[in-house]
Amino acid sequence: MVLTEVAKGNTPGAIFNAALSNILGVMFTPLLVRLLMQASGQVNSFGPLLLKITFADSVAICARHGNPTFGSEMGRCRATYAEHP
């Protein structure tokens, strides 16, 4: 993000792309591993792993956006850590 801002680039676009690539990486990596394992003949159940990842992400997103108290606490913690590098 810093390099994008220094180069006077599209900082919001860079943040969006970084966030999107992180989310897609978490979601698609287990699926890609499963496809590769099937191609090599090693079949394993990735259903429980995918469920855990999806559930954890969903809970985090709901807690962050659905609970204003949690959001304000996160903001307060960020401000505290920003004061003490």
Secondary structure, DSSP 8 states (H G I E B T S, - for coil): -HHHHHTT--HHHHHHHHHHHHHHHHHHHHHHHHHHHHHTT-----HHHHHHHHHHHHHHHHHHHH-HHHHHHHHHHHHHHHH--
